Amino acid sequence: MSTSVISDRLGWYGRRLSSMSVPEILHRVGELAQKQSARLVASGWARFGVGDGPLPVFPVELDISNVDEALLARWRHMAEETMAGRFRLLGVDWPQTNGKSIWHFDPVSQREWPQNSYCFEINYRHSDRYGDIKYVWEVNRLQHLQPLAALARITGSDEIRAFVVAEIDSWIAGNPPFLGVNWSSGIELSLRAISILIATQLLGEGAFSEQQRRAIRSFLAATGMWISRYPSRFSSANNHLIAEAVGLLAIATACPDLPGAKRWYGYARRILADEAERQFHADGIGAEQSPTYTAFTLELYLTAAKIAEAAGHPLPRRVMDRLSAAGSALSWFMDENGEVPRIGDDDEGRVIVSDPQSDRLYVASILSATAAVCGKAYIAPPAAPAHLRDFLFGRGSGQIRGRGVRCFSKGGYTVLRDRVHEKQVVLAMDHAPLGYLSIAAHGHADTLAVWLTYGGKALLADAGTYLYHAGGAWRDAFRGTQMHNTLSVAGENSSLVSSAFNWKAKAAVEGVHVDCNLEAFHCRAVHDGYLTRFGVKHARSLLRVSPDVFTIEDRLEGTDNATREVTISFVAGEGVEIVAGDEEGVFHFVADGKPAMRLQGPQTLTGRIVKGLEDERLGWMSPCFGQKQPAYHLLFEGAASPGDGMITELKLL
């Protein structure tokens, strides 16, 4: 291990500790002792031999008797690729493993993660030998088996059925408890268990021998025990906690005779009942400040709701009401194409997986599911491709949410929806907390940012996520203020990065005022992210001047007259070009070869267009996890003193 890696690791522990309360520190000490004592227990499957019994299957039947031909064709293509060893996950094509275990293979470095080391001794956060741990974990979720099992069920293909069964056998044989990176994270264990249970339900009892049934039962026993032993608590109690609860609920319901199953079931029910009002604000905004993480947590809850309903004990009404609120809130951000801004992190987490094309509009698919499960037609998206999850949740009929303004005061966003020049406008402004819990793991330093979609084109977009642990400076850049549509002082972030999932200082918003009159719309807020370092606050006002003109006024608020260097950023979405106009400070946002918006920047600042700058890490877009590509990025730079009004005009064309 290099000196820099050791330094990074020690620094991470110090910063992580600073985010913990005293009760959490005590919990972590106890958890560490548990992990060390578990290391002394003999590994291997023998200890989890629970005997034979019925094949454990997902507790809710997926009726796939009526699959449309387009979806079936995509499943056939996916089966062909997967069975040939061709994977593409998180923006990366898997190279041939050349004899290495697929379950431990890192596609970036083409090395194997340690297979025979105790899971909690493997340093996956701070290694310079491998790519992001997300890659190996993604394939180990076994979610590629879900559509293949569905295809085998429909077509009766013995070849596909045998492949799915062999993959399950291979995973169990290659990952004895509790060795290797695939036992390190409870969320990974849960999603993997759900995948195997869906596969067994679709393939049926006849696909498995007695020995294979026993192995699957042992797998579920070990998985349930390990999840329950190390729950995500305190600052880690985000979507991971919900995933763990859903995994335990599925295992306990599918295999109620396992040791501990009754306890797992009760624990999972309590967590799901208690956490709904924490994971989603009262106005429906997801606490992690990310539409895709909100959708992922929603999908987890919807899965639990279907399991609970099938077991004859539905989730409490207050939980279902909160899920409806979350779906409704998400629908406000969605444009006519079923797209939402990439606010906060997005690592493409899913519970039910179909194929890449079906998952492109993930949030829309989850809104369709939410509308069906909760019986709320108004939540349904305008568009959502057919998907395997439709056969679990059902589909809500498509519709486009109408005109209006909604202020989500708890979650911290204001959204305007209208039609201008016969095109749909979705305009949103952030006045939200940085993220959830003390570490705000999946938030970005985007305080007071704006996002604008016009005619189905993201004119003012979010740059996205790119990478997690392996991202280093790029991880910081994609979370940074200058990669968002807001103002930065002296090139610094409004909230200060501590590590890949932590912050050492968080901007707080105050003074929020919203006029929800559609024609006279006005949203104003202030944040204190620069107060300690630069003695100023940042105030932003978003105002509708006329049906097709909006202004953004930025001000520094402080008690002195000193100037500070400022930058106001605007990031164009995919397929949108920024070109300089004939007048100074005027720029055109061009979509499909036609100007869609005229932007006039503050007169006191100088505008420049950047694209794909490696050294400055500006002018980039991450269309999906693991990928980055050059994008048009407009920067207005100069000096400002407290009280100076910096006005940007947006005219829709």
Secondary structure, 3 states (H helix, E strand, C coil): CCHHHHHHHHHHHHHHHHCCCHHHHHHHHHHHHHHHHHHCCCCCCHHHCCCCCCCCCCCCCCCCCCCCHHHHHHHHHHHHHHHCCCCEECCEECCCCCCCCHHHECCCCCCECCCCCEHHHCCCCCCCCCCCHHHHHHHHCCCCHHHHHHHHHHHCCHHHHHHHHHHHHHHHHHCCCCECHHHCCHHHHHHHHHHHHHHHHHHCHHHCCHHHHHHHHHHHHHHHHHHHHCCCCHHHCCHHHHHHHHHHHHHHHHCCCCCCHHHHHHHHHHHHHHHHHHHECCCCCECCCCHHHHHHHHHHHHHHHHHHHHCCCCCCHHHHHHHHHHHHHHHHHCCCCCCCCCCCCCCCCCCCCCCCCCCCCHHHHHHHHHHHHHCCHHHCCCCCCCCCCHHHHCCCCCCCCCCEEEEECCCCEEEEEEEECCEEEEEEEECCCCCCCCCCCCCCCCCCCEEEEECCEEEECCCCCCCCHHHCHHHHHHHCHHHCCCEEECCCCCCEEEECCEEEECCCEEEEEEECCCCCCEEEEEECCCHHHHCCEEEEEEEEEECCEEEEEEEEECCCCCCEEEEEEEECCCCEEEEECCCCCEEEEEECCEEEEEEECCCCCEEEEEECECCCCECEECCCCCCCEECEEEEEEEEECCCCCEEEEEEEC
